[in-house]
Amino acid sequence: NAGVMQNPRHLVRRRGQEARLRCSPMKGHSHVYWYRQLPEEGLKFMVYLQKENIIDESGMPKERFSAEFPKEGPSILRIQQVVRGDSAAYFCASSPDRVIADGYTFGSGTRLTVV
Amino acid sequence: GENVEQHPSTLSVQEGDSAVIKCTYSDSASNYFPWYKQELGKRPQLIIDIRSNVGEKKDQRIAVTLNKTAKHFSLHITETQPEDSAVYFCAASKNTGGFKTIFGAGTRLFVKA
């Protein structure tokens, strides 16, 4: 089991460009969670997705950010028209179907730098 | 809304001493409390967790306590070692709302040799 795979590990974008971050969940997992970690700060919840559905996007900025988890392929976090304040580490975690809360296995993260 | 507060933000101890990190949570429906360790440039990793039906849990040099009435929970590390130096995050989750986990702001622990 390869674990939660995120790519790219590092991404540099100029202001105004688009950033696409990919997350492949662990095998057999159908739930994906995205978190953002600003430098020297904690993990902020962004969005929770199941296959083809957004379940909770209460942490997503209202503009420029979107997420999807298609039937086939990885989950994608898309940031349009990036600004310097978007520079952060973006982590995803995945889980199987659950009946009780449990811990996360995180991917290695994508470190986005906006120049 | 849901909130987890964590203190202190920075903690410096001498090797061999104990370290204690404290957290409070706001959502009384929370019933699962994991702790994560994040080394510089790495992913957060689960190190221990506690559920609301238990008051204390221990795993070698680390232990967690939970006071549901006060909505407090704590991480205790005994006989600290330099490799314990990292950022530690407490978190809270519950069996509804998609098991979304809310994290504290983190404690940067320095263990001086």
Interface residues (C-beta under 8 A of the other chain):
Chain A: H31 Y33 Y35 E41 G42 L43 K44 F45 Y48 I55 D56 F91 S95 R98 V99 I100 A101 D102 G103 Y104 T105 F106 G107 S108 G109
Chain B: Q6 N31 Y32 P34 K42 R43 P44 Q45 L46 D49 F89 S93 K94 N95 G97 G98 F99 K100 T101 I102 F103 G104 A105 G106
